[in-house]
Amino acid sequence: MDITTIEAVVKKVANSSVQQVTISEGTQSITVVNRSPSQLSSTASYATAENSATAKNSTAAADQQESDSNKPAAKHITSTYVGYVQLGKDAAAAPLVQPGDSVQVGQTVAYIDVLSKLMPVLSEDNGIVEAVLVNSADKVDYGKPLIKLH
């Protein structure tokens, strides 16, 4: 894979609505994630609209949201691929993490089966697992929360 090809892919992804692209050639692969302002603002707009609708449904929801603003935001470990979750090293193995376990940055916490290739999901934060939000064999999209940390 040459640098010209990589630069072309990066430019095309940056100018599109695609969130992530992984390209493999032989034993090499590269993943390009679109974090352009248009991607971030459209995601933020959707989240803001969703939160506004929820708050309008009930005064209690607004009060709860206000009290939650004083708490630190929950951290999530999200899917970095589109595929099927595997919580253990193989289908019969125990999950890599369970509620109450401590996780460190860079620790493998699950795998995503992408076209029969297991890709690791790595924690980007330190924390304690509060909940595992998916089951093995669940289909997940890019960015879907898999594990909640506190």
C-alpha positions as CSV (number, residue, x, y, z in Angstrom):
1,M,0.0,0.0,0.0
2,D,1.6,3.2,-1.1
3,I,1.3,6.7,0.5
4,T,-0.4,8.1,-2.5
5,T,-3.3,5.6,-2.1
6,I,-3.5,6.3,1.6
7,E,-3.6,10.1,1.0
8,A,-6.4,9.7,-1.6
9,V,-8.5,7.6,0.8
10,V,-8.0,10.1,3.7
11,K,-9.2,12.9,1.4
12,K,-12.2,11.0,0.1
13,V,-13.3,10.0,3.6
14,A,-12.8,13.5,4.9
15,N,-15.1,14.9,2.2
16,S,-17.8,12.3,2.6
17,S,-20.4,11.3,5.1
18,V,-18.6,8.0,5.7
19,Q,-17.5,7.5,9.3
20,Q,-14.9,4.8,9.0
21,V,-13.2,2.8,6.2
22,T,-10.8,-0.1,6.6
23,I,-8.7,-1.1,3.6
24,S,-6.6,-4.3,3.6
25,E,-4.0,-5.3,1.1
26,G,-2.1,-8.5,1.8
27,T,-0.9,-8.4,5.4
28,Q,-1.3,-4.6,5.7
29,S,-4.4,-2.7,6.6
30,I,-5.3,0.9,7.4
31,T,-8.4,2.3,9.1
32,V,-9.5,5.9,8.4
33,V,-11.9,7.5,10.8
34,N,-13.8,10.6,9.7
35,R,-13.7,13.1,12.6
36,S,-14.4,16.2,10.4
37,P,-16.4,19.1,11.9
38,S,-19.4,18.2,9.7
39,Q,-19.4,14.6,11.1
40,L,-19.0,15.9,14.7
41,S,-21.7,18.6,14.3
42,S,-24.2,16.3,12.7
43,T,-23.7,13.8,15.5
44,A,-24.0,16.5,18.1
45,S,-27.1,18.0,16.5
46,Y,-28.8,14.6,16.5
47,A,-27.9,14.0,20.2
48,T,-29.1,17.5,21.1
49,A,-32.4,17.0,19.3
50,E,-32.9,13.6,21.0
51,N,-32.1,15.0,24.4
52,S,-34.5,17.9,23.9
53,A,-37.3,15.6,22.9
54,T,-36.8,13.5,26.0
55,A,-36.7,16.6,28.3
56,K,-39.9,17.9,26.9
57,N,-41.8,14.7,27.7
58,S,-41.5,15.2,31.4
59,T,-40.6,17.8,33.9
60,A,-39.0,15.1,36.0
61,A,-36.7,14.2,33.1
62,A,-35.5,17.8,33.0
63,D,-34.9,17.8,36.8
64,Q,-33.0,14.5,36.5
65,Q,-30.9,15.9,33.7
66,E,-30.1,19.0,35.8
67,S,-28.9,16.8,38.7
68,D,-27.0,14.5,36.4
69,S,-25.1,17.5,35.0
70,N,-23.2,17.7,38.3
71,K,-22.1,14.0,38.0
72,P,-19.2,13.0,35.8
73,A,-20.3,11.7,32.4
74,A,-20.4,8.0,32.0
75,K,-17.7,6.5,29.8
76,H,-18.4,3.9,27.2
77,I,-16.2,1.6,25.2
78,T,-17.7,1.6,21.7
79,S,-17.5,-0.6,18.7
80,T,-14.7,0.3,16.4
81,Y,-16.0,-1.9,13.6
82,V,-19.2,-3.2,12.1
83,G,-19.8,-6.9,12.7
84,Y,-20.7,-9.3,15.4
85,V,-19.6,-9.1,19.1
86,Q,-17.6,-11.8,20.7
87,L,-17.1,-11.1,24.4
88,G,-14.5,-13.9,25.0
89,K,-11.5,-15.2,23.1
90,D,-13.7,-17.6,21.3
91,A,-17.4,-18.5,21.4
92,A,-17.0,-20.9,24.3
93,A,-14.7,-18.8,26.4
94,A,-15.7,-16.7,29.4
95,P,-16.1,-12.9,28.7
96,L,-12.9,-10.9,28.8
97,V,-14.5,-8.4,31.2
98,Q,-17.5,-8.5,33.5
99,P,-19.2,-5.9,35.8
100,G,-16.9,-4.9,38.6
101,D,-13.7,-5.6,36.6
102,S,-11.0,-2.9,36.3
103,V,-9.9,-2.0,32.8
104,Q,-6.9,-0.1,31.6
105,V,-6.3,2.0,28.5
106,G,-5.3,-0.4,25.6
107,Q,-6.8,-3.5,27.2
108,T,-8.7,-5.8,24.9
109,V,-12.3,-6.0,26.2
110,A,-14.1,-7.8,23.4
111,Y,-13.7,-8.8,19.7
112,I,-15.7,-7.9,16.7
113,D,-16.1,-10.6,14.0
114,V,-15.6,-8.6,10.7
115,L,-15.9,-10.9,7.7
116,S,-14.7,-13.9,9.8
117,K,-11.7,-12.0,11.1
118,L,-11.7,-11.2,14.8
119,M,-10.7,-7.5,15.4
120,P,-10.0,-6.5,19.1
121,V,-11.9,-3.8,20.8
122,L,-9.5,-1.8,23.0
123,S,-10.5,0.4,26.0
124,E,-9.7,4.0,25.5
125,D,-10.2,4.8,29.2
126,N,-9.3,3.5,32.6
127,G,-12.3,2.5,34.8
128,I,-14.5,-0.1,36.4
129,V,-16.9,-2.0,34.2
130,E,-20.4,-0.9,35.3
131,A,-22.3,-2.9,32.7
132,V,-21.8,-5.0,29.5
133,L,-24.4,-3.5,27.1
134,V,-24.3,-6.3,24.5
135,N,-24.3,-10.1,24.3
136,S,-22.0,-12.3,22.3
137,A,-23.2,-12.7,18.6
138,D,-25.1,-9.3,18.7
139,K,-24.7,-7.3,15.5
140,V,-23.1,-3.9,16.1
141,D,-22.4,-0.8,14.1
142,Y,-19.5,1.5,14.4
143,G,-19.7,3.6,17.5
144,K,-22.3,1.5,19.3
145,P,-21.6,1.5,23.1
146,L,-20.5,-2.0,24.2
147,I,-19.4,-1.5,27.8
148,K,-20.2,1.2,30.3
149,L,-17.5,2.3,32.7
150,H,-17.5,4.3,35.9
